Each structure stands twice: as C-alpha cells, then as structure tokens.
Amino acid sequence: MENKNIIGLNIKLLRKSLNISQKELVAKLNLQEIHLDEPMLSRIENCKRPLFDYEILAIAKALNTSIDTLFKF
C-alpha cells in the first residue's frame, strides 16, 4: 500500500518525544471536536490514512507545536 500522507512519522516521533500515548493524543483531539480513534491515529502515523487540513491543525495544537514542525524532514 502506498503512503497516504507525508507527516505521519513526524507526528509519531513528536508524540513519543513528548511521552504522550496515542490514547492521550486522541483525547486531546476529541476535546477539539476532531473525532479520531486510536486505530485511525495509528493509520495516520503509519502513513496509511490521509489527513484533512483541519486535522493537521488540531494535531499541531494538541502536540503544542507548529504546523511547520510537522512538515520538517
């Protein structure tokens, strides 16, 4: 299966560096009315699910980082 996004690995690495579990990140996203579950987040982090622009913004907010940081390679 081909990659569906280019920032999934960065999301995963940043999340882990902040010691945030997938469950915790999902909870932070749900508070922003972004309805993802852990399997969906896993697919994002493994580049198997595309992201909407509003999801990228919410993930950046939840990880307390900038969108630019998510796109740094």
Phi and psi in radians as a Rosetta constraint file:
Dihedral C 1 N 2 CA 2 C 2 CIRCULARHARMONIC -1.362 0.35
Dihedral N 2 CA 2 C 2 N 3 CIRCULARHARMONIC 2.796 0.35
Dihedral C 2 N 3 CA 3 C 3 CIRCULARHARMONIC -1.171 0.35
Dihedral N 3 CA 3 C 3 N 4 CIRCULARHARMONIC 2.445 0.35
Dihedral C 3 N 4 CA 4 C 4 CIRCULARHARMONIC -1.840 0.35
Dihedral N 4 CA 4 C 4 N 5 CIRCULARHARMONIC -0.211 0.35
Dihedral C 4 N 5 CA 5 C 5 CIRCULARHARMONIC -2.622 0.35
Dihedral N 5 CA 5 C 5 N 6 CIRCULARHARMONIC 2.909 0.35
Dihedral C 5 N 6 CA 6 C 6 CIRCULARHARMONIC -1.973 0.35
Dihedral N 6 CA 6 C 6 N 7 CIRCULARHARMONIC 0.016 0.35
Dihedral C 6 N 7 CA 7 C 7 CIRCULARHARMONIC -2.018 0.35
Dihedral N 7 CA 7 C 7 N 8 CIRCULARHARMONIC -0.009 0.35
Dihedral C 7 N 8 CA 8 C 8 CIRCULARHARMONIC -0.974 0.35
Dihedral N 8 CA 8 C 8 N 9 CIRCULARHARMONIC -0.785 0.35
Dihedral C 8 N 9 CA 9 C 9 CIRCULARHARMONIC -1.131 0.35
Dihedral N 9 CA 9 C 9 N 10 CIRCULARHARMONIC -0.667 0.35
Dihedral C 9 N 10 CA 10 C 10 CIRCULARHARMONIC -1.116 0.35
Dihedral N 10 CA 10 C 10 N 11 CIRCULARHARMONIC -0.696 0.35
Dihedral C 10 N 11 CA 11 C 11 CIRCULARHARMONIC -1.056 0.35
Dihedral N 11 CA 11 C 11 N 12 CIRCULARHARMONIC -0.827 0.35
Dihedral C 11 N 12 CA 12 C 12 CIRCULARHARMONIC -1.076 0.35
Dihedral N 12 CA 12 C 12 N 13 CIRCULARHARMONIC -0.820 0.35
Dihedral C 12 N 13 CA 13 C 13 CIRCULARHARMONIC -1.110 0.35
Dihedral N 13 CA 13 C 13 N 14 CIRCULARHARMONIC -0.744 0.35
Dihedral C 13 N 14 CA 14 C 14 CIRCULARHARMONIC -1.161 0.35
Dihedral N 14 CA 14 C 14 N 15 CIRCULARHARMONIC -0.779 0.35
Dihedral C 14 N 15 CA 15 C 15 CIRCULARHARMONIC -1.004 0.35
Dihedral N 15 CA 15 C 15 N 16 CIRCULARHARMONIC -0.812 0.35
Dihedral C 15 N 16 CA 16 C 16 CIRCULARHARMONIC -1.165 0.35
Dihedral N 16 CA 16 C 16 N 17 CIRCULARHARMONIC -0.654 0.35
Dihedral C 16 N 17 CA 17 C 17 CIRCULARHARMONIC -1.138 0.35
Dihedral N 17 CA 17 C 17 N 18 CIRCULARHARMONIC -0.443 0.35
Dihedral C 17 N 18 CA 18 C 18 CIRCULARHARMONIC -1.604 0.35
Dihedral N 18 CA 18 C 18 N 19 CIRCULARHARMONIC 0.051 0.35
Dihedral C 18 N 19 CA 19 C 19 CIRCULARHARMONIC 0.975 0.35
Dihedral N 19 CA 19 C 19 N 20 CIRCULARHARMONIC 0.748 0.35
Dihedral C 19 N 20 CA 20 C 20 CIRCULARHARMONIC -1.877 0.35
Dihedral N 20 CA 20 C 20 N 21 CIRCULARHARMONIC 2.232 0.35
Dihedral C 20 N 21 CA 21 C 21 CIRCULARHARMONIC -1.345 0.35
Dihedral N 21 CA 21 C 21 N 22 CIRCULARHARMONIC 2.857 0.35
Dihedral C 21 N 22 CA 22 C 22 CIRCULARHARMONIC -1.040 0.35
Dihedral N 22 CA 22 C 22 N 23 CIRCULARHARMONIC -0.694 0.35
Dihedral C 22 N 23 CA 23 C 23 CIRCULARHARMONIC -1.057 0.35
Dihedral N 23 CA 23 C 23 N 24 CIRCULARHARMONIC -0.732 0.35
Dihedral C 23 N 24 CA 24 C 24 CIRCULARHARMONIC -1.164 0.35
Dihedral N 24 CA 24 C 24 N 25 CIRCULARHARMONIC -0.723 0.35
Dihedral C 24 N 25 CA 25 C 25 CIRCULARHARMONIC -1.149 0.35
Dihedral N 25 CA 25 C 25 N 26 CIRCULARHARMONIC -0.731 0.35
Dihedral C 25 N 26 CA 26 C 26 CIRCULARHARMONIC -1.031 0.35
Dihedral N 26 CA 26 C 26 N 27 CIRCULARHARMONIC -0.738 0.35
Dihedral C 26 N 27 CA 27 C 27 CIRCULARHARMONIC -1.093 0.35
Dihedral N 27 CA 27 C 27 N 28 CIRCULARHARMONIC -0.745 0.35
Dihedral C 27 N 28 CA 28 C 28 CIRCULARHARMONIC -1.113 0.35
Dihedral N 28 CA 28 C 28 N 29 CIRCULARHARMONIC -0.651 0.35
Dihedral C 28 N 29 CA 29 C 29 CIRCULARHARMONIC -1.219 0.35
Dihedral N 29 CA 29 C 29 N 30 CIRCULARHARMONIC -0.700 0.35
Dihedral C 29 N 30 CA 30 C 30 CIRCULARHARMONIC -1.089 0.35
Dihedral N 30 CA 30 C 30 N 31 CIRCULARHARMONIC -0.586 0.35
Dihedral C 30 N 31 CA 31 C 31 CIRCULARHARMONIC -1.122 0.35
Dihedral N 31 CA 31 C 31 N 32 CIRCULARHARMONIC -0.442 0.35
Dihedral C 31 N 32 CA 32 C 32 CIRCULARHARMONIC -1.615 0.35
Dihedral N 32 CA 32 C 32 N 33 CIRCULARHARMONIC 0.184 0.35
Dihedral C 32 N 33 CA 33 C 33 CIRCULARHARMONIC 1.132 0.35
Dihedral N 33 CA 33 C 33 N 34 CIRCULARHARMONIC 0.527 0.35
Dihedral C 33 N 34 CA 34 C 34 CIRCULARHARMONIC -1.782 0.35
Dihedral N 34 CA 34 C 34 N 35 CIRCULARHARMONIC 1.925 0.35
Dihedral C 34 N 35 CA 35 C 35 CIRCULARHARMONIC -1.659 0.35
Dihedral N 35 CA 35 C 35 N 36 CIRCULARHARMONIC 1.529 0.35
Dihedral C 35 N 36 CA 36 C 36 CIRCULARHARMONIC -2.046 0.35
Dihedral N 36 CA 36 C 36 N 37 CIRCULARHARMONIC 2.691 0.35
Dihedral C 36 N 37 CA 37 C 37 CIRCULARHARMONIC -2.030 0.35
Dihedral N 37 CA 37 C 37 N 38 CIRCULARHARMONIC 3.074 0.35
Dihedral C 37 N 38 CA 38 C 38 CIRCULARHARMONIC -1.072 0.35
Dihedral N 38 CA 38 C 38 N 39 CIRCULARHARMONIC -0.743 0.35
Dihedral C 38 N 39 CA 39 C 39 CIRCULARHARMONIC -1.067 0.35
Dihedral N 39 CA 39 C 39 N 40 CIRCULARHARMONIC -0.649 0.35
Dihedral C 39 N 40 CA 40 C 40 CIRCULARHARMONIC -1.159 0.35
Dihedral N 40 CA 40 C 40 N 41 CIRCULARHARMONIC -0.734 0.35
Dihedral C 40 N 41 CA 41 C 41 CIRCULARHARMONIC -1.101 0.35
Dihedral N 41 CA 41 C 41 N 42 CIRCULARHARMONIC -0.702 0.35
Dihedral C 41 N 42 CA 42 C 42 CIRCULARHARMONIC -1.060 0.35
Dihedral N 42 CA 42 C 42 N 43 CIRCULARHARMONIC -0.740 0.35
Dihedral C 42 N 43 CA 43 C 43 CIRCULARHARMONIC -1.136 0.35
Dihedral N 43 CA 43 C 43 N 44 CIRCULARHARMONIC -0.641 0.35
Dihedral C 43 N 44 CA 44 C 44 CIRCULARHARMONIC -1.114 0.35
Dihedral N 44 CA 44 C 44 N 45 CIRCULARHARMONIC -0.861 0.35
Dihedral C 44 N 45 CA 45 C 45 CIRCULARHARMONIC -1.126 0.35
Dihedral N 45 CA 45 C 45 N 46 CIRCULARHARMONIC -0.457 0.35
Dihedral C 45 N 46 CA 46 C 46 CIRCULARHARMONIC -1.668 0.35
Dihedral N 46 CA 46 C 46 N 47 CIRCULARHARMONIC 0.226 0.35
Dihedral C 46 N 47 CA 47 C 47 CIRCULARHARMONIC 1.075 0.35
Dihedral N 47 CA 47 C 47 N 48 CIRCULARHARMONIC 0.497 0.35
Dihedral C 47 N 48 CA 48 C 48 CIRCULARHARMONIC -1.829 0.35
Dihedral N 48 CA 48 C 48 N 49 CIRCULARHARMONIC -0.002 0.35
Dihedral C 48 N 49 CA 49 C 49 CIRCULARHARMONIC -2.381 0.35
Dihedral N 49 CA 49 C 49 N 50 CIRCULARHARMONIC 2.324 0.35
Dihedral C 49 N 50 CA 50 C 50 CIRCULARHARMONIC -1.258 0.35
Dihedral N 50 CA 50 C 50 N 51 CIRCULARHARMONIC 2.819 0.35
Dihedral C 50 N 51 CA 51 C 51 CIRCULARHARMONIC -2.037 0.35
Dihedral N 51 CA 51 C 51 N 52 CIRCULARHARMONIC 2.562 0.35
Dihedral C 51 N 52 CA 52 C 52 CIRCULARHARMONIC -1.525 0.35
Dihedral N 52 CA 52 C 52 N 53 CIRCULARHARMONIC 2.730 0.35
Dihedral C 52 N 53 CA 53 C 53 CIRCULARHARMONIC -1.023 0.35
Dihedral N 53 CA 53 C 53 N 54 CIRCULARHARMONIC -0.690 0.35
Dihedral C 53 N 54 CA 54 C 54 CIRCULARHARMONIC -1.187 0.35
Dihedral N 54 CA 54 C 54 N 55 CIRCULARHARMONIC -0.476 0.35
Dihedral C 54 N 55 CA 55 C 55 CIRCULARHARMONIC -1.256 0.35
Dihedral N 55 CA 55 C 55 N 56 CIRCULARHARMONIC -0.683 0.35
Dihedral C 55 N 56 CA 56 C 56 CIRCULARHARMONIC -1.069 0.35
Dihedral N 56 CA 56 C 56 N 57 CIRCULARHARMONIC -0.793 0.35
Dihedral C 56 N 57 CA 57 C 57 CIRCULARHARMONIC -1.059 0.35
Dihedral N 57 CA 57 C 57 N 58 CIRCULARHARMONIC -0.783 0.35
Dihedral C 57 N 58 CA 58 C 58 CIRCULARHARMONIC -1.149 0.35
Dihedral N 58 CA 58 C 58 N 59 CIRCULARHARMONIC -0.680 0.35
Dihedral C 58 N 59 CA 59 C 59 CIRCULARHARMONIC -1.134 0.35
Dihedral N 59 CA 59 C 59 N 60 CIRCULARHARMONIC -0.757 0.35
Dihedral C 59 N 60 CA 60 C 60 CIRCULARHARMONIC -1.036 0.35
Dihedral N 60 CA 60 C 60 N 61 CIRCULARHARMONIC -0.776 0.35
Dihedral C 60 N 61 CA 61 C 61 CIRCULARHARMONIC -1.100 0.35
Dihedral N 61 CA 61 C 61 N 62 CIRCULARHARMONIC -0.774 0.35
Dihedral C 61 N 62 CA 62 C 62 CIRCULARHARMONIC -1.117 0.35
Dihedral N 62 CA 62 C 62 N 63 CIRCULARHARMONIC -0.557 0.35
Dihedral C 62 N 63 CA 63 C 63 CIRCULARHARMONIC -1.632 0.35
Dihedral N 63 CA 63 C 63 N 64 CIRCULARHARMONIC 0.062 0.35
Dihedral C 63 N 64 CA 64 C 64 CIRCULARHARMONIC 0.959 0.35
Dihedral N 64 CA 64 C 64 N 65 CIRCULARHARMONIC 0.868 0.35
Dihedral C 64 N 65 CA 65 C 65 CIRCULARHARMONIC -2.445 0.35
Dihedral N 65 CA 65 C 65 N 66 CIRCULARHARMONIC 3.099 0.35
Dihedral C 65 N 66 CA 66 C 66 CIRCULARHARMONIC -1.662 0.35
Dihedral N 66 CA 66 C 66 N 67 CIRCULARHARMONIC 2.779 0.35
Dihedral C 66 N 67 CA 67 C 67 CIRCULARHARMONIC -1.067 0.35
Dihedral N 67 CA 67 C 67 N 68 CIRCULARHARMONIC -0.683 0.35
Dihedral C 67 N 68 CA 68 C 68 CIRCULARHARMONIC -0.966 0.35
Dihedral N 68 CA 68 C 68 N 69 CIRCULARHARMONIC -0.712 0.35
Dihedral C 68 N 69 CA 69 C 69 CIRCULARHARMONIC -1.091 0.35
Dihedral N 69 CA 69 C 69 N 70 CIRCULARHARMONIC -0.657 0.35
Dihedral C 69 N 70 CA 70 C 70 CIRCULARHARMONIC -1.129 0.35
Dihedral N 70 CA 70 C 70 N 71 CIRCULARHARMONIC -0.461 0.35
Dihedral C 70 N 71 CA 71 C 71 CIRCULARHARMONIC -1.727 0.35
Dihedral N 71 CA 71 C 71 N 72 CIRCULARHARMONIC 0.122 0.35
Dihedral C 71 N 72 CA 72 C 72 CIRCULARHARMONIC -1.416 0.35
Dihedral N 72 CA 72 C 72 N 73 CIRCULARHARMONIC 2.346 0.35
